[in-house]
Amino acid sequence: MGSATDKIKGTANEAIGKAKQGVGEAIGSDKMQGEGALQEIKGKGQKAVGEAKEAAKESVNKAADAANKNL
């Protein structure tokens, strides 16, 4: 997956997780609240992976640009 895809999926998982937590709280379901919390954490992880991929790509591009200038 690309960095943008990871970030989009992460954002979606965070939002769904928060919604599940809210529904779980409203209906008194500890299980749903727990599932929501896990999904939110998963989303945060996905976003972090996407950001790391983007940062790595930017670093590689900067290094390549610097190398090309020296040629």
PyMOL commands that set and color helices and strands:
alter all, ss='L'
color gray80, all
select helices_A, chain A and resi 3-27+30-69
alter helices_A, ss='H'
color red, helices_A
deselect
rebuild
show_as cartoon
